[in-house]
Amino acid sequence: MASSGSWAQLEVRLETPKAAYLQYSPIPFTICLKNIGGDEIVLHASGEKPWLEMLVQSRDGLLIQSEKPFSPPDKKLKPGESSVLPVDLAAYFLVRELGGYQARASVRLASGQTLLTEPLNFLVGRGEVIWTQSRGEGVERHAYSLLKFYEDPNVGLYLRVEVPGKNMVYPCRRLGPYLPLTQPVIEFDSQNHLHLLYQTAAGVHRITVVDEDGRLLREETRQQGTEKPRLRKEEGGEVVIEGGNVVLPNSLRERLSALQSRIGASAPPTEKN
């Protein structure tokens, strides 16, 4: 999805990868800039006023108040040069109610002129909770939930961590694509780290480990072999993964292939689509 606007010298395009986002999850937008004139463009703040502002409003026209100031870095664009600036709207605006919204980017040039993109619409929706559990006591009690969210044409799996006693909800973490034919397997270890095993595609499973606040500690993908991958909690509280074949990331596989070719060893097999 994208919207754009242009002046004689500068083209501004606003993009977002999806039409809908889960409530409390990041809402990534990208501001794309291109100098289409013949002179260098310098974009910088003037006093306390930034050169770039994001405007967000609900579908009924209500302007959404920013939660903290957005201070983009200065930019210099030579003729023909492009630049991109990512921004998570959820980190700056109170976009938490369910429903439709629209965003625009406003760029102030050194001349004082302002360039405004066309509105870009997006939705904030509610996912379906497929598992929830609380850990701890009193105000420090953490509530963990797994949600599936339909991201046409796929389904995404998300983790939400809340601390009800402090009225706190951490940003939802998207764990990845989810094949909702089997229920995820969940275990907590002795350090209160959450271990998740879930299916992302036919015969493909992912293991994700997060700390008590939902911060990512480890991820691993395994291809089902003679045995399905499974989680096992040992008596000492450690959680281990057994079964399946580890699928290396492409970047690591390429490095290993280069190393093994130098020493005359067989390169690791590549994945078949």
N, C-alpha and C positions, 0 to 999 in steps of 0.2 A: 504494500500500500504506500502511496506517495502523494504529496501535494507540492506545488512549486509556486514561485513568484520570481520576477526578474525586473531589474532596472537596467539602464543603459550599459552599466559596467559589471554588474554582479548578478549571478543566478543563484537562487536559494531554493533547495528542495528539502522537504521534510518527509522522512520515511519511518515506517514501523513494520516489523516482519509479520505481525498477525493482526487479525481483525478483532480478537477478543482475548482478554487476559483474566486470570483467576484473581479473585479478591485477595488483597494483601500480597500479591506477587509483584516482582519488578515489572515495569512497563517501559521497555526500551524503545527510545526514539533516536533517530540519527538526523542531524542537520548537515546537509551536503552543500558546500559552497564552491562556486566556480567563477573565476575572473574571466569574463567574456569581453572585456575591453582591452585597450591598448596601453594602459598605465597600471602601475602597481597600486594595489588597494591595501590600506592599513586599517584594521579593525581593532579598536581599543576602547577601554572605558573612559568616560568623561566625568571626572569627579566620582560620585557614588553611583552613577548610572552606567550599567554594563552595556556593551555594544550589542549583546544578544539577550533577548527575553523570550520566555515561553509563556504563552497564554492558553489556559485550559478552562473550559467551561462545560457545564452539563448540557444535555440536549434541550433543556427548557430555557437555556440562555443564562443560567446563573454562573457568574465568574467564580472559579475555584481559587481560594486564597492559598498562596504559597506558604509552606511550612518553614522554609529556610531560604536564604538568598542564594541565587544561582549566579556564580561569578565565573564566566568562561575565560579562558586564557586569551591573550591578544593574538591576532592573526595577521600575517602579511602574505598577500597573494600576488605573485607576478602574473603578467598577462598569460592567459591560458592555464594557469595553475588551479588545481582543485584541492579541497581539504574537507575532512569530515569531523564532526564533533558528536560523540555519543552522549546521551543523557537519559537517566532513568527518571521518568516523571513521578513514579511512586516515592522517590527519595525526596522530592521537593514539594509535592502537592498532596493535599488530602483527598486523593482519588480513591475512596474506600467504599462508598455507597455503590450498590448494584445499579446498573443501568448504562445508558449511553453517554459518551463524552466526545468532545472535539478539541483538538490542539492546533495551535498556530505558532509559527516562529516569527519574531519581529527583530529585524536587523537594522541597527542605526549606523549610517555611514558617517565618515568624518565631516561631510558637508552638512550634516544635520538631518538629511533626508532619511526616511524610514521605509524599509521594504518589508511587507507583510505577506506571508504565504497564504494560500487557500487553506480552509479548515480541513483537517484530517480526522475522520471519525474512528472511534474504537469503542468497544464494550468492556465492561467489568462484570464478570459473572461468578456464580457460586458453583463450586465443584461438589462432587458427591463423596461424602466421607465413607471410606471403606474399612477404617480401623481407627481406634482411638484408645489411649491409655494415659493415666496420670502417674507421675513419679514424684516423691518427696512429700513434705508436710508444710502446712501453714502458708505464709506468703511466698515461700520459695518453691511451692508445688508447681511443677511443669506439666502441662497437658500436651501430648503428642498426637497428631492426627495425620493419616494418609488420605489424600483426596485424589480422585481421578477427575480430569477435566477434559472435555471434548474439544479438540483443536482441529476442526475439520481439515482433512479427513481422518486424523489420527486421534489417539487418546494419550494425554500426558499424565504422569504420576508426580504428585507434589507432596512435600512434607511441610506441615505447619506446626510451629512450637509456640505455645502461649503460656504466660505466667499470670493466671487470673488474679492472684492476690496483689499484683502490681499493675493490673490493667494494661498488660503489655502483650503485644503480638509481634513476634519476629517476622520479617519478610518470608513469605512462602518460598521454599526452595524447589525448583523443578528438578526432579531426579532423572527424568528422561522419558522416552516413549514407553508405553505400557501396553502389554497384551493382556486384556482383562479376562482371560480364560481361567487363570488360577489366582488364588489369593497370595499376596506377598507373605513371606516368612519374616518374623521380627524377633530379635533377641536383644536384651540389654546385658552388657558385660559388667564386671566388677567395678569399672571406672565410670559407670553410667553412660557409656557410649552406646549408641543405638546402631545395630547391625541390621540391614535390610537386604533381602534376597527376593528379586522379582523378575518376571519374564518380560523381555522387551520385544521379542519376535519369536517365531517358531524355532525352538531349540537353542535360543540365545537367552542367557540370564545375566543380570547385573547385580553386583554386590556393592552397596554403598554404606559407609560408616560415617556417622556424624557425632559431634560432641553433644552435651546436654542442651546447648543453645541452638543446635541445628547447623553448626558450622562443619563444612566438609572436612573429613580426615583422610578418607581413602575411597577410591572407586576401582572396580575391576569387572571385566566382562569375561564370561566363560561360555564356551560352546558345549552343548550337551553331547557327551560321548556315549560310552557303554553305560554310564551312570549319570543321573541328573545331579547338578550341583545342589548341595544341602548345607545348612548351618547346623553346627553342633556346639552346645554349651558344655564346657568341661566343669568338673567339680570345683576347681579353683576360681571359676567365674569367667575364664577366658572363652571367647567365641571364635571358632575356627570354621573355615569353609572347606568342604571336601567334595570331590567328584567334578567332572567336567574338565575341559581343556581351556587354559588361559588364552584369551585372544589379546595379542599385543596391539597397542596403538600403532597407527601407520608410521608415525615419526620414529618410534623406537624400533619397529621392524626394519625400516630403511637403514638405520644406523647399524643394526646387527647384521643386515645383509652386506653392507659395505665392509664391516670388520671381518666377517666370515669369508668373504671373497678374497681378502688380502692374505688370510692364513690358510686358504685352500679348503675350508670347511663348506658344508652344504648350507645354503641360505635358508632361512625359515620360510615355510610355505606362505603364499599370499592368499588372502580371502577371495573366494569366488562369489560374485554377486548372484 
